[in-house]
């Protein structure tokens, strides 16, 4: 019943409004001033609705414009990011090339200064299980490489060739426990035997020094002319600690190699060295 009453009220209200509008229009038909009055009255009545509609229109127009601007900014940002990533990659490649050039330039200068003929090679493989013992280079018998040829860098002694294939060869590192060479204290000319320790820090130890040997921290250790395989005077490393053995009455010292064996990428093989004697201490077993 209440719904029916509400519908009747709405219908009656609409009829009343229509009748009023009809009366006003007929009342002002023959009078221009009345027409203007009626137009002003209608304009005043509709003005709030027009302002509201205009505000809504401006709001949606601005919103769509803002959304479009955001999309454009996002696209520009994506393009800029792609450009930055491209240039960042270029910078990294340039940096790698620059670093490689520095290493190769240092090797070239060493190659020009050394009295022996050398062949450059790239390190192409290292076995995790023998990381501190051996590595593989990209030169082999086709390049004139032979077993027992010394391997060096501009920093110092690396090791020797222990196995040769047509296109590659295996190098036994100076820090391998299978390595043992004659060595000398550069400052005092005291002789000893250098053995590898195969430790992550890459240390070696010089042993069999006379108990009166004058060896100190910081002394440079070089290859001895008695080595049989390595030319004399190749830098091995520096003494970091000296030990005295009260039982054997010998001195020994811990030696840090000059070569960074963790970062070896390029090496030089000495291909024309011929020792006048065999290595008296049997420079380790081949691996």
MOWOTA-V613303 format. One record per backbone hydrogen bond with DSSP energy under -0.5 kcal/mol. CO is the residue of the C=O (numbers start at 1). NH is the residue of the N-H. If there is no record, write none. Layout:
co->CO nh->NH
co->CO nh->NH
This chain:
co->1 nh->5
co->2 nh->6
co->3 nh->7
co->4 nh->8
co->5 nh->9
co->6 nh->10
co->7 nh->11
co->8 nh->12
co->9 nh->13
co->10 nh->14
co->11 nh->15
co->12 nh->16
co->13 nh->17
co->14 nh->18
co->15 nh->19
co->16 nh->20
co->17 nh->21
co->18 nh->22
co->19 nh->23
co->20 nh->24
co->21 nh->25
co->22 nh->26
co->23 nh->27
co->24 nh->28
co->25 nh->29
co->28 nh->31
co->31 nh->35
co->32 nh->36
co->33 nh->37
co->34 nh->38
co->35 nh->39
co->36 nh->40
co->37 nh->41
co->38 nh->42
co->39 nh->43
co->40 nh->44
co->41 nh->45
co->42 nh->46
co->43 nh->47
co->44 nh->48
co->46 nh->50
co->47 nh->51
co->48 nh->52
co->49 nh->53
co->50 nh->54
co->51 nh->55
co->52 nh->56
co->53 nh->57
co->54 nh->58
co->55 nh->59
co->56 nh->60
co->57 nh->61
co->58 nh->62
co->59 nh->63
co->60 nh->64
co->61 nh->65
co->62 nh->66
co->63 nh->67
co->64 nh->68
co->65 nh->69
co->66 nh->70
co->67 nh->71
co->68 nh->72
co->69 nh->73
co->70 nh->74
co->71 nh->75
co->72 nh->76
co->73 nh->77
co->74 nh->78
co->75 nh->79
co->76 nh->80
co->77 nh->81
co->78 nh->82
co->79 nh->83
co->80 nh->84
co->81 nh->85
co->82 nh->86
co->83 nh->87
co->84 nh->88
co->85 nh->89
co->86 nh->90
co->87 nh->91
co->88 nh->92
co->89 nh->93
co->90 nh->94
co->91 nh->95
co->92 nh->96
co->93 nh->97
co->94 nh->98
co->95 nh->99
co->96 nh->100
co->97 nh->101
co->98 nh->102
co->99 nh->103
co->100 nh->104
co->101 nh->105
co->102 nh->106
co->103 nh->107
co->104 nh->108
co->105 nh->109
co->106 nh->110
co->107 nh->111
co->108 nh->112
co->109 nh->113
co->110 nh->114
co->117 nh->271
co->117 nh->272
co->119 nh->269
co->121 nh->267
co->122 nh->124
co->122 nh->138
co->125 nh->136
co->126 nh->128
co->127 nh->130
co->128 nh->131
co->130 nh->133
co->130 nh->134
co->133 nh->173
co->135 nh->171
co->136 nh->124
co->136 nh->125
co->137 nh->169
co->140 nh->143
co->140 nh->145
co->141 nh->144
co->146 nh->149
co->149 nh->161
co->150 nh->270
co->151 nh->158
co->151 nh->159
co->152 nh->268
co->156 nh->153
co->158 nh->174
co->159 nh->151
co->160 nh->172
co->161 nh->148
co->163 nh->170
co->165 nh->141
co->166 nh->142
co->168 nh->165
co->169 nh->137
co->170 nh->162
co->170 nh->163
co->171 nh->135
co->171 nh->173
co->172 nh->160
co->173 nh->176
co->175 nh->198
co->176 nh->179
co->176 nh->196
co->179 nh->196
co->181 nh->194
co->182 nh->224
co->183 nh->192
co->184 nh->186
co->184 nh->222
co->185 nh->189
co->190 nh->185
co->192 nh->183
co->193 nh->195
co->193 nh->207
co->194 nh->181
co->195 nh->205
co->199 nh->202
co->202 nh->257
co->203 nh->197
co->204 nh->255
co->205 nh->195
co->205 nh->207
co->206 nh->253
co->207 nh->193
co->209 nh->251
co->210 nh->213
co->213 nh->215
co->216 nh->219
co->219 nh->239
co->220 nh->186
co->221 nh->236
co->221 nh->237
co->222 nh->184
co->223 nh->233
co->224 nh->227
co->226 nh->280
co->231 nh->234
co->234 nh->223
co->235 nh->157
co->236 nh->258
co->236 nh->259
co->237 nh->221
co->238 nh->256
co->239 nh->218
co->241 nh->254
co->243 nh->252
co->244 nh->246
co->245 nh->249
co->245 nh->250
co->249 nh->211
co->250 nh->245
co->251 nh->209
co->252 nh->243
co->253 nh->206
co->254 nh->240
co->254 nh->241
co->255 nh->204
co->255 nh->257
co->256 nh->238
co->259 nh->261
co->260 nh->263
co->261 nh->264
co->265 nh->123
co->267 nh->121
co->268 nh->152
co->268 nh->270
co->269 nh->119
co->269 nh->271
co->272 nh->274
co->273 nh->275
co->279 nh->282
co->282 nh->284
